[in-house]
Amino acid sequence: MDNSVLTVHSYLASLFPTVTLYFQPPETLKLTYPCIIYSIENIFTRHADNRPYKIKNRYSLMLITRTLDETLNDILLSIESARFERLFIGENLYHFIVTIHTFL
């Protein structure tokens, strides 16, 4: 994992001490619930003088729980750059998805 991913992981771990965190887990991994699966969704780069000077990563965070947990949802939405994307139910699990941005 690079530094930005480690920073995001540490930040999420501080917000969700009882939730298992996964960064882009393989499909074969058996997940423990509640959990957050996060991945880099996009990378934006600003240039000046033909050089990148600001990089902004957009992460997708998916909170998966067995029951709709509004407390965890609220914590996720309290992240400064959090934007709600969608909520869906699949395989009897709630999937609450937000995106966040980080600056390097």
N, C-alpha and C positions, 0 to 999 in steps of 0.2 A: 504494500500500500504506500502511496506517496504521502507527503506531508499534509496536503489538504484533506485527504481521506482520513488520515489519523486524527486530524483536528476535528472533523465532523464526528468521527466515532467517539472521541473523548467527550465532546459536547453532548452528544445523544446519551452516552452512558451516565453523564452527570444528571441529565433530566429524567432518565428512565432507569434507575438502578435495579429494578426488578424485571425489566423486559430484556429478552435476549436480542442482540443486535447481529445482523448478518449483512455483509457487504457483498453484493452480487453472488449469492450462494449457488452452487451447482444444483440442478434439478433433482439429483439423486439424494441430496441431503435431507434427512428427516428433521423438520423444524419443531421447535419447542414454542408453545404459545403461552402468553402473548409474546409477539416478536415484532421487530421492525426490520424490514428488508429495505436497504437503500442502495442506490446506484447512481453513477454519473449519467445524467440525461442529456446534457449539452455543455459545451464549453464556449464561452464568448471571449474574444480577445480584442482589445483596443490597441491600435498602433499609433505611433508618432515617430517621425524620422525613420520610417520603414522598420521599426522595432516594436515588439509587443511591450507595452508598459503596464497594462492592467488585464488580468485574466479573471473571469468570473465563471465559476462552475455552477451549473444548476443540477441539483440532486433531486431524485424522486424518492420519497419515503413512503413506504406502505406499512401501516400498522395493521397487524392481523391479530384478531382476538376471537375467542369462542362466543363472547357476549358483547353487545355494544357497550363499550366502556367510555362514557362521556368524559370522565376525568382524564384518561390518557389522551383522548381526542383534543381536549382543551389545552393540555400541556403541549401537544404537537403544534397546535395553532398559535401558541404563545411565542413560538420562535419568530424573531423579528421579520424575517423575509418569507415566512410561510404563506403559501397560497393553496387553498383547498382546491383539489381537482375533482375527486369523485368518491363515492361510497358505494360498494357493492357487496353482495353476499354470494359466496361460492363455496361449495363443499361444506355447508353449514358453518362457515367462518365469515366474520365481518372483515372487510378490507377497506381501510380508511386511507386515502392517498392524498398527499400534499407534495408540493415542490418547494425547495428552499434554494437560495443563492448564497455563494460564498465568494469573497474577494481575496485574491492572493497578492 
